[in-house]
Amino acid sequence: MFLVISVSGIGANWGTQTSHPLSPTTVVQMLKDNGFQKAKIFDAEEGTMSALKKSGLEVMVGIPNDMLATLATSSKAAADWVSKNVSSYISDGVNIRYVAVGNEPFLQTYNGSFLQTTFPSLQNIQRALIKAGLSSQVKATVPLNADVYQSPSGRPSDGDFRTDIHDLMLAIVKFLSDNAAPFTVNIYPFISLYSDPNFPVDYAFFDGNASPVIDGSTTYTNMFDANHDTLVWALKKNGFANLPVIIGEIGWPTDGDVNANIQYAQRFNQGFMNHISTGQGTPMRPGPIDAYLFSLIDEDEKSIQPGNFERHWGIFTYDGLPKYQLNLAGTTANSRGLVRAKNKNDQDDVACGFSNLATITNKDPTTGTCRFGIMIEVDSGFSWKMRQIRKREAALPLLVFLQLFLTLF
């Protein structure tokens, strides 16, 4: 058992790109058992949303980038999306607080694919929230990567928005401010270390062991504070010094790169939790920091195009086991046991018939770091994901029959 408690308001990113997902109800219980108060999800999948009903968790629900083109050009599509994925679930007891319009749409690796559609989509979703009478409760925001701003000198006080999207960023920031919505940013010191072999390793962490960055009378001993305050300076220079900032994603992977390992992940995430638990904030923004850890669970079906580490961001393994000790309360005193996901292994008898090609054992064959994974079965030998597929398959014969009937008669 690992000890964990939570900083007030800490959230977790809940991704679902897995071949053997835990059932949504299991994950919701897992979030609650471990003291998370907020969940950030990347689409409004029905099973996920239903599991969040009356859970007490605050929810940020995402709109995938591939929907932006439609939402940008159709206010009706935006209204329909809000009606189906926000209004209906709020009425059923899901505490939706934010709609995340896209995810890091201005990444330079996207080569401008979403530059023309992100802001119009944000506007249409906001109008739909207003029309639905939800704009005071639910705020529309855009989770942006930290590469939308930069500092030529490396000092936060020289920060400003990227020159190629400067005007677009100002339009978005003004729109967020006008609608009392936060600026959401994803900050990843690991990516800086991964991308630059000369990046000072210790500066990625919170131990105070790195050579500091001196910015006038301010000293920065870790990259998070410096990166965060580079954004704050960019906002301040452009007239939005008080716009709220949410850390939409922050974390460290445990595999897939020489710097992606258990030791560094624990060092970073524990350091971050200790850092924000003090409530001191950053030099430019004293006070509590609103953040979502990335991520709750490993996702083995994520693309590895950004790097082999992409499938290993979870603080839990795909089957709900904690990877390392983590005190989510940081430096505060109260603690309790971390609750792993509650297993369900309801298998059909035939699932253990291997035609003499395997041996059934009641002992875990795991050796050291070589884990023998237990595939999660949530209902009579079928994973939750497989049940959804089977439901769709079951509907196909009826559809074919109806088409044949209409053709003949």
Secondary structure, 3 states (H helix, E strand, C coil): CCEECCCCCCEEEECCCCCCCCCHHHHHHHHHHCCCCEEEECCCCHHHHHHCCCCCCEEEEEECHHHHHHHHHCHHHHHHHHHHHHHHHHHCCCEEEEEEECCCCCCHHHCCCCCCCHHHHHHHHHHHHHHCCCCCCCEEECEEEHHHEECCCCCHHHCEECHHHHHHHHHHHHHHHHCCCCEEEECCHHHHHHHCCCCCHHHHCCCCCCCCEEECCEEECCHHHHHHHHHHHHHHHCCCCCCCEEEEEECCCCCCECCECHHHHHHHHHHHHHHHHCCCCCCCCCCCCEEEECCCECCCCCCCCCCHHHHCCCCECCCCCECCCCCCCCCCCCCEECCCCCCCECCCHHHHCCCCCCCCCCCCCCECCECCCCCCECECCECHHHHHHHHHHHHHHHHHHHHHHHHHC
